[in-house]
Amino acid sequence: MPQHTASASPCRSASDGPVVLSEEVREALEQGRPVVALESTIITHGLPSPRNLAVAAELEGLVRVEGAVPATIAVLDGVAHAGLDKEQLERIAGGEGVRKLGHRDLAPAFAAGATGATTVSATAFLAARAGLRVFATGGLGGVHREFAQTQDESADLALLARTRITVVCAGVKSILDVPATLQRLETLGVTVLGYGTERFPGFYLASSGEPVDWTVHRPQEVAAVMAAQDALDGPESALLVANPVDEAEQLDPALHDRVLAEALEECRRQGITGQAVTPFLLGFLVRATGGASLEANLAAVRGNVTLGARIAGAWAERA
């Protein structure tokens, strides 16, 4: 691996730990103001340029509208950052030489001085290390279909089982085995709250049809559960807030089911396996729905970011 030189690292204080905080994020944490972590893979691997940069700015703007501070997380030249300035966002959005980093990739990325966008697992890991408590994203990874044959399960689940952070999401990607994923979350001891719903969201869809055990209706209720987690002093697991996309903005359920069946069949026909499955299926859905699946995805992310900022605000009020 190439040697990482000191010149590539910005100045950091001893309190930074493994993550360098932007001045804005640092001041917000010191003052007890709300902060929301945002992932960066949606910028680099989820959207084409130049829309990706516009969406990144839009999501940060939604956080600010709610009175919170956005902390987009990425790794630049082997250094993790929470809170990116305009130039850093543009660099990540440019995509050249920007790797996709899960939490298992962080150590070699640090050692190699690499630059990369963080997935759900890496963002949750780094956000928690930076002292952030709320993270808003789109949909989580989970247990893949035909798990009995492939043993394919997202690293998100095990990481969240040992990371104390509240994740606002639109459920798990609907291309996955949703019932198996919920069972796995239960086994791992990860608490799931339905926000304003008694059904687990289906990412592109407002409902996956699967029930949730607990439903909350206000950010203050989520903050109360977060406080109870701390008071119990149990395993350092995450809290998932499953926030459905608005029904008016969801992908048409009949179209979703038809196209997903076609995508799964094509995936089998081409013999696509492992890490290539998810991007293939998501890309197939975007093309076959004329971009409607992407718009539903973005609608879900916007809703999650707004709710995440409100939850962060309710959490800050308890301090």
Rosetta blueprint (number, residue, H / E / L):
1 M L
2 P L
3 Q L
4 H L
5 T L
6 A H
7 S H
8 A H
9 S L
10 P L
11 C L
12 R L
13 S L
14 A H
15 S H
16 D H
17 G L
18 P L
19 V E
20 V E
21 L E
22 S L
23 E H
24 E H
25 V H
26 R H
27 E H
28 A H
29 L H
30 E H
31 Q L
32 G L
33 R L
34 P L
35 V E
36 V E
37 A E
38 L E
39 E L
40 S L
41 T H
42 I H
43 I H
44 T H
45 H L
46 G L
47 L L
48 P L
49 S L
50 P L
51 R H
52 N H
53 L H
54 A H
55 V H
56 A H
57 A H
58 E H
59 L H
60 E H
61 G H
62 L H
63 V H
64 R H
65 V H
66 E L
67 G L
68 A L
69 V E
70 P E
71 A E
72 T E
73 I E
74 A E
75 V E
76 L E
77 D L
78 G L
79 V E
80 A E
81 H E
82 A E
83 G L
84 L L
85 D L
86 K H
87 E H
88 Q H
89 L H
90 E H
91 R H
92 I H
93 A H
94 G H
95 G L
96 E L
97 G L
98 V E
99 R E
100 K E
101 L E
102 G L
103 H H
104 R H
105 D H
106 L H
107 A H
108 P H
109 A H
110 F H
111 A H
112 A H
113 G L
114 A L
115 T E
116 G E
117 A E
118 T E
119 T L
120 V H
121 S H
122 A H
123 T H
124 A H
125 F H
126 L H
127 A H
128 A H
129 R H
130 A L
131 G L
132 L L
133 R L
134 V E
135 F E
136 A E
137 T L
138 G L
139 G L
140 L E
141 G L
142 G L
143 V E
144 H L
145 R L
146 E L
147 F H
148 A H
149 Q H
150 T H
151 Q L
152 D L
153 E E
154 S L
155 A H
156 D H
157 L H
158 A H
159 L H
160 L H
161 A L
162 R L
163 T L
164 R L
165 I L
166 T E
167 V E
168 V E
169 C E
170 A L
171 G E
172 V E
173 K L
174 S L
175 I L
176 L L
177 D L
178 V H
179 P H
180 A H
181 T H
182 L H
183 Q H
184 R H
185 L H
186 E H
187 T H
188 L H
189 G L
190 V L
191 T E
192 V E
193 L E
194 G E
195 Y E
196 G L
197 T L
198 E L
199 R E
200 F L
201 P L
202 G E
203 F L
204 Y L
205 L E
206 A L
207 S L
208 S L
209 G L
210 E L
211 P E
212 V L
213 D L
214 W E
215 T E
216 V E
217 H L
218 R L
219 P H
220 Q H
221 E H
222 V H
223 A H
224 A H
225 V H
226 M H
227 A H
228 A H
229 Q H
230 D H
231 A H
232 L H
233 D L
234 G L
235 P L
236 E L
237 S L
238 A L
239 L E
240 L E
241 V E
242 A E
243 N L
244 P L
245 V L
246 D L
247 E H
248 A H
249 E H
250 Q L
251 L L
252 D L
253 P H
254 A H
255 L H
256 H H
257 D H
258 R H
259 V H
260 L H
261 A H
262 E H
263 A H
264 L H
265 E H
266 E H
267 C H
268 R H
269 R H
270 Q H
271 G L
272 I L
273 T L
274 G H
275 Q H
276 A H
277 V H
278 T H
279 P H
280 F H
281 L H
282 L H
283 G H
284 F H
285 L H
286 V H
287 R H
288 A H
289 T L
290 G L
291 G L
292 A H
293 S H
294 L H
295 E H
296 A H
297 N H
298 L H
299 A H
300 A H
301 V H
302 R H
303 G H
304 N H
305 V H
306 T H
307 L H
308 G H
309 A H
310 R H
311 I H
312 A H
313 G H
314 A H
315 W H
316 A H
317 E H
318 R H
319 A L
